[in-house]
Amino acid sequence: MTKVMSVSQVRADIYNVMDETAKTHEPVLITGKRNNVVMLSQEDWNAIEETLYLNTIPNMASSIQESMNAPDEEFSENVEW
């Protein structure tokens, strides 16, 4: 669930808001008179970017899903590069 804070609330306690966002991985919707923005931890943003990138590769999502559903014995301990 997204936490909602006004820009004034965030401004008054920015460091604690940043720390909590990074710790809990809960996005913060910051509301203002002109615009609204979402604060995320950098770790969460990096994960989103990676997911978006992987979704641009044809058949990547279905390949990952197939691998997740495959029995463990289908995988080898020996990987040849």
FIZALUM-525169 format. One record per residue: residue number from 0; chain; x, y, z of N, C-alpha, C, O in turn. Coordinates in nm, 3 decimals, decimal comma. Last residue first. Layout:
residues N
   num   chaine      n_px      n_py      n_pz     ca_px     ca_py     ca_pz      c_px      c_py      c_pz      o_px      o_py      o_pz
   NUM        A         X         Y         Z         X         Y         Z         X         Y         Z         X         Y         Z
...
//
This chain:
residues 81
   num   chaine      n_px      n_py      n_pz     ca_px     ca_py     ca_pz      c_px      c_py      c_pz      o_px      o_py      o_pz
    80        A     3,020    -2,312    -2,000     3,014    -2,182    -2,064     3,094    -2,191    -2,187     3,106    -2,093    -2,261
    79        A     2,829    -2,552    -1,856     2,942    -2,531    -1,948     2,923    -2,398    -2,019     2,823    -2,375    -2,088
    78        A     2,752    -2,656    -1,541     2,720    -2,554    -1,641     2,844    -2,534    -1,727     2,951    -2,503    -1,675
    77        A     2,626    -2,907    -1,355     2,741    -2,871    -1,439     2,698    -2,775    -1,548     2,617    -2,809    -1,634
    76        A     2,386    -2,960    -1,249     2,483    -2,896    -1,160     2,602    -2,844    -1,241     2,671    -2,751    -1,199
    75        A     2,095    -2,900    -1,446     2,221    -2,967    -1,424     2,308    -2,888    -1,326     2,303    -2,765    -1,322
    74        A     1,746    -2,947    -1,427     1,861    -2,858    -1,423     1,985    -2,935    -1,385     1,981    -3,026    -1,301
    73        A     1,544    -3,123    -1,400     1,574    -3,078    -1,535     1,698    -2,990    -1,541     1,748    -2,962    -1,650
    72        A     1,497    -3,162    -1,133     1,585    -3,258    -1,199     1,616    -3,221    -1,344     1,704    -3,280    -1,406
    71        A     1,310    -2,967    -1,061     1,452    -2,944    -1,031     1,543    -3,039    -1,107     1,655    -3,001    -1,144
    70        A     1,063    -2,903    -1,315     1,113    -2,981    -1,201     1,264    -2,960    -1,184     1,336    -2,938    -1,282
    69        A     0,949    -2,574    -1,401     1,019    -2,698    -1,437     1,066    -2,771    -1,311     1,104    -2,707    -1,213
    68        A     0,850    -2,328    -1,337     0,759    -2,442    -1,323     0,827    -2,575    -1,352     0,767    -2,680    -1,329
    67        A     1,057    -2,157    -1,397     1,009    -2,161    -1,259     0,922    -2,284    -1,234     0,919    -2,337    -1,123
    66        A     1,075    -2,194    -1,671     1,185    -2,238    -1,585     1,141    -2,250    -1,440     1,182    -2,342    -1,369
    65        A     0,837    -2,074    -1,755     0,859    -2,216    -1,781     0,968    -2,271    -1,689     0,955    -2,381    -1,636
    64        A     0,889    -1,809    -1,675     0,776    -1,883    -1,616     0,794    -2,033    -1,636     0,770    -2,111    -1,544
    63        A     1,103    -1,746    -1,844     1,122    -1,744    -1,698     1,012    -1,825    -1,630     1,039    -1,902    -1,538
    62        A     0,971    -1,767    -2,091     1,087    -1,851    -2,062     1,113    -1,860    -1,911     1,140    -1,967    -1,858
    61        A     0,781    -1,565    -2,073     0,735    -1,704    -2,080     0,849    -1,800    -2,051     0,826    -1,906    -1,991
    60        A     0,954    -1,341    -2,062     0,861    -1,369    -1,952     0,815    -1,514    -1,955     0,811    -1,580    -1,851
    59        A     1,090    -1,357    -2,312     1,163    -1,367    -2,186     1,069    -1,405    -2,071     1,102    -1,493    -1,991
    58        A     0,978    -1,319    -2,564     0,963    -1,451    -2,500     1,035    -1,464    -2,365     1,039    -1,574    -2,310
    57        A     1,186    -1,043    -2,638     1,080    -1,135    -2,681     1,090    -1,270    -2,610     1,198    -1,328    -2,598
    56        A     1,246    -0,803    -2,400     1,310    -0,915    -2,471     1,201    -1,016    -2,508     1,132    -1,068    -2,421
    55        A     1,110    -0,631    -2,241     1,128    -0,591    -2,381     1,190    -0,702    -2,464     1,188    -0,696    -2,587
    54        A     1,120    -0,732    -1,987     0,993    -0,746    -2,060     1,003    -0,701    -2,205     0,913    -0,729    -2,284
    53        A     1,369    -0,649    -1,905     1,350    -0,790    -1,936     1,221    -0,813    -2,014     1,213    -0,903    -2,097
    52        A     1,311    -0,374    -1,859     1,405    -0,414    -1,962     1,382    -0,560    -2,003     1,375    -0,591    -2,122
    51        A     1,132    -0,392    -1,644     1,089    -0,330    -1,769     1,179    -0,371    -1,884     1,132    -0,400    -1,994
    50        A     1,305    -0,511    -1,455     1,184    -0,580    -1,499     1,134    -0,524    -1,632     1,098    -0,600    -1,722
    49        A     1,493    -0,305    -1,427     1,534    -0,436    -1,476     1,415    -0,515    -1,529     1,423    -0,578    -1,634
    48        A     1,330    -0,100    -1,321     1,398    -0,082    -1,449     1,441    -0,215    -1,509     1,426    -0,236    -1,630
    47        A     1,259    -0,222    -1,078     1,156    -0,188    -1,176     1,218    -0,171    -1,314     1,166    -0,223    -1,413
    46        A     1,509    -0,236    -0,954     1,435    -0,360    -0,982     1,326    -0,335    -1,086     1,304    -0,419    -1,174
    45        A     1,568     0,036    -0,928     1,654    -0,049    -1,011     1,583    -0,179    -1,049     1,595    -0,226    -1,162
    44        A     1,366     0,108    -0,748     1,366     0,165    -0,882     1,451     0,080    -0,975     1,412     0,055    -1,089
    43        A     1,449    -0,035    -0,521     1,321    -0,067    -0,583     1,315    -0,013    -0,726     1,264    -0,081    -0,815
    42        A     1,695     0,097    -0,472     1,691    -0,048    -0,493     1,563    -0,090    -0,565     1,566    -0,171    -0,658
    41        A     1,612     0,354    -0,418     1,688     0,329    -0,541     1,687     0,180    -0,574     1,679     0,142    -0,691
    40        A     1,271     0,375    -0,310     1,412     0,353    -0,282     1,483     0,326    -0,414     1,421     0,281    -0,511
    39        A     1,056     0,637    -0,429     1,092     0,496    -0,416     1,235     0,486    -0,371     1,314     0,579    -0,391
    38        A     0,796     0,865    -0,436     0,931     0,841    -0,389     0,947     0,690    -0,371     0,865     0,624    -0,307
    37        A     0,606     1,020    -0,684     0,621     0,900    -0,601     0,768     0,886    -0,565     0,855     0,894    -0,652
    36        A     0,420     1,328    -0,698     0,531     1,241    -0,736     0,533     1,121    -0,643     0,470     1,121    -0,538
    35        A     0,201     1,576    -0,828     0,223     1,466    -0,735     0,340     1,384    -0,788     0,358     1,372    -0,909
    34        A     0,183     1,936    -0,859     0,207     1,801    -0,908     0,214     1,702    -0,793     0,231     1,740    -0,677
    33        A     0,089     2,170    -0,731     0,106     2,166    -0,876     0,118     2,025    -0,932     0,069     1,998    -1,041
    32        A     0,060     2,112    -0,460    -0,041     2,195    -0,526    -0,033     2,184    -0,678    -0,135     2,188    -0,746
    31        A     0,134     1,761    -0,395     0,160     1,905    -0,392     0,051     1,981    -0,464    -0,039     1,921    -0,523
    30        A     0,214     1,456    -0,238     0,115     1,540    -0,305     0,151     1,688    -0,288     0,191     1,732    -0,180
    29        A     0,384     1,169    -0,283     0,401     1,304    -0,229     0,309     1,395    -0,309     0,324     1,411    -0,430
    28        A     0,363     0,846    -0,194     0,302     0,942    -0,286     0,310     1,078    -0,219     0,252     1,101    -0,113
    27        A     0,614     0,621    -0,146     0,547     0,734    -0,083     0,493     0,825    -0,193     0,569     0,874    -0,276
    26        A     0,646     0,260    -0,137     0,652     0,390    -0,204     0,574     0,496    -0,127     0,481     0,465    -0,053
    25        A     0,827     0,061     0,078     0,691     0,111     0,054     0,703     0,246    -0,016     0,763     0,338     0,039
    24        A     1,056    -0,045     0,176     1,027    -0,067     0,034     0,883    -0,029    -0,001     0,825    -0,080    -0,097
    23        A     1,147     0,004     0,430     1,021    -0,070     0,416     0,989    -0,108     0,272     0,905    -0,195     0,248
    22        A     1,395     0,141     0,388     1,385     0,026     0,479     1,262    -0,060     0,450     1,272    -0,182     0,446
    21        A     1,339     0,351     0,212     1,442     0,254     0,177     1,429     0,127     0,260     1,450     0,017     0,209
    20        A     1,144     0,484     0,362     1,112     0,435     0,227     1,212     0,328     0,185     1,173     0,226     0,129
    19        A     1,288     0,556     0,590     1,175     0,464     0,601     1,138     0,403     0,466     1,106     0,284     0,457
    18        A     1,474     0,736     0,477     1,519     0,615     0,548     1,407     0,511     0,555     1,430     0,392     0,531
    17        A     1,301     0,936     0,376     1,390     0,862     0,287     1,434     0,730     0,351     1,431     0,625     0,286
    16        A     1,186     1,023     0,615     1,100     0,969     0,509     1,184     0,886     0,412     1,143     0,777     0,371
    15        A     1,414     1,120     0,746     1,342     1,006     0,802     1,250     0,942     0,699     1,236     0,819     0,697
    14        A     1,476     1,333     0,572     1,573     1,224     0,596     1,505     1,101     0,653     1,536     0,988     0,613
    13        A     1,242     1,502     0,575     1,289     1,435     0,453     1,382     1,317     0,481     1,366     1,211     0,419
    12        A     1,054     1,643     0,726     1,116     1,522     0,781     1,180     1,438     0,671     1,172     1,315     0,674
    11        A     0,948     1,860     0,598     0,978     1,874     0,741     1,057     1,756     0,797     1,120     1,767     0,903
    10        A     0,894     1,759     0,345     0,999     1,861     0,361     1,042     1,872     0,507     1,161     1,890     0,535
     9        A     0,674     1,596     0,398     0,801     1,537     0,355     0,915     1,634     0,379     1,021     1,595     0,428
     8        A     0,481     1,787     0,464     0,516     1,682     0,560     0,652     1,621     0,525     0,735     1,598     0,614
     7        A     0,473     1,933     0,224     0,512     1,999     0,349     0,554     1,898     0,454     0,652     1,919     0,526
     6        A     0,374     1,750     0,044     0,511     1,796     0,025     0,562     1,866     0,151     0,680     1,859     0,182
     5        A     0,193     1,495     0,222     0,201     1,622     0,152     0,347     1,662     0,138     0,433     1,613     0,211
     4        A     0,175     1,144     0,157     0,221     1,256     0,240     0,218     1,383     0,157     0,238     1,379     0,035
     3        A     0,078     0,811     0,167     0,053     0,942     0,107     0,094     1,050     0,206     0,054     1,049     0,323
     2        A     0,200     0,489     0,085     0,184     0,591     0,188     0,166     0,725     0,117     0,233     0,751     0,017
     1        A     0,051     0,221    -0,077     0,130     0,342    -0,089     0,097     0,440     0,022    -0,020     0,469     0,049
     0        A     0,085    -0,118     0,000     0,000     0,000     0,000     0,089     0,124     0,000     0,191     0,129     0,069
//
